[in-house]
Amino acid sequence: MSLTEVPVKARPIAHAIDELSPTSADELIARIAATSEALEGRTVWHINTTAQGGGVAEMLASLVAYARGAGIDARWCVIGGDQEFFAVTKRIHNRLHGAPGDGDALDERARRSYEATLAFSGKALRSRVRPGDIVIFHDPQTAGLVPMLEGSGAHLVWRCHIGVDDANELAKETWDFLRPYVDVAHELIFSRVQHVWSGIEAERTRIVPPAIDHRSPKNHLLWPESIDAILHSAGVLPSNGDGRPVFTRTTGETDEVVRKAVMLGAPHLDPDLPIVCQVSRWDRLKDPVGVLKAFAEHIFPWQPSQLLLAGPSVTSVADDPEQADVLGEILSALQDLPQAVRNHVAVACLPMDDIEENAAIVNALQRRSQVIVQKSLAEGFGLTVAEAMWKGTPVVASGVGGIQDQIVHFSSGLLVDDPTDHKTFGEHVSLLLGEPEFAFAIGDGGRERVRENFLVARHLLQDFQMYDDLLATEDFDDEVLASA
Ligand code: UDP
């Protein structure tokens, strides 16, 4: 299938705004009412390549649901692709982060493969989009679709969730590869100003940092007894105490975690030892092998603790072909460690059959851990950081990309300037493990920082502002819309 709609149920906007002050909530409700009236009869389309796994899918599930709750005909479609297409788009992804990826070129052959796959989805999308609609294309995988919608009368927005702070030649070459496509977009959205490409006009550019949905199964409150029960049911902890593994779905219904993680390395965590955990797709830029080495050399010798590397089951994320290889690299690095360390490292491939069940397991892990780490070598934003901060769990993360916008060092988390500096990384984690009061204060600071800056209501407000701005630029009249 070249274009598949992801079913998203409307969710009440009241859920998105319940952490806002009354004044801010009133402001948002007023804007939503005005904008949704202006959008009447139009559709807001979001296009990406996967309905699950990764930050974009995580955000779209909430943003689309709340927009629908506000009365907007918001839709989310994923495009398909073959192995070669995803090899090329993963290469683009890596290079936009300044990394070589598979090392192959972004040449005419790559361009032909990229465009040939997109031609099918472009045709399908073009037949559905009407004048006056707003189409938001997410990330490089979908950038090539933008010109295919030119002349459709729709407002075309390309949103880039990734980038690098100091672009190297690889990143710049990749901008040039993508430029012909994104040049025809009416608006370009980046997650941070440092990620805006040189040569892109400021008037077409908007900065929208990502956000988390505090009411989603990933982030809602879990009772301590449910946390252990969820992790027991998922096979991550050996004992469950007295609780039931319950979580609340976005529909409001409760359910239980029943599926098991595939545990590699240690068969399960020790319930009595502090947990240091990284939750990420199996991606070299998340540096899981670096986490392993830093734990072995600079944390385990100083603080009694255990490491958990958690990620999705390897075949579950459609647009990421490198996951199995990266997992293999982790297991091989694990084999090289002394037995005493190996006994304290677990690698969990979390079940992805039910995305809300998976979210509940991640939620439990982020709450049960003493320290969450995100040792990325490059990062667009890093939702996992905000997710942990919201739960009051202290975070140690590399000071790269959008992580720097989230964490204020020593106030809402600890940053490591050089992501390859294992020693400082280990010292920061050890400090939090050894000083529970300090860890609590950092966790508290993290939660407040997310409350003020990175919750979904702020994102919705920016989305609605953009819709208003786009509609204000229209140069065709209502008759065109009516005839569409
Ligand atoms: N995630 C998940 N299950 C997993 C691993 C990751 O739900 O097994 C989620 C994670 O909680 C976060 C998203 O995937 O919501 C990753 O987003 P982030 O921005 O951190 O990184 P990306 O994968 O987009 O590079």
Boltz pocket constraint, residues with backbone or C-beta under 6 A from the ligand:
constraints:
  - pocket:
      binder: B
      contacts: [[A, 53], [A, 54], [A, 55], [A, 56], [A, 58], [A, 218], [A, 279], [A, 280], [A, 281], [A, 310], [A, 311], [A, 312], [A, 313], [A, 350], [A, 358], [A, 359], [A, 362], [A, 381], [A, 382], [A, 383], [A, 384], [A, 385], [A, 387]]
      max_distance: 6.0
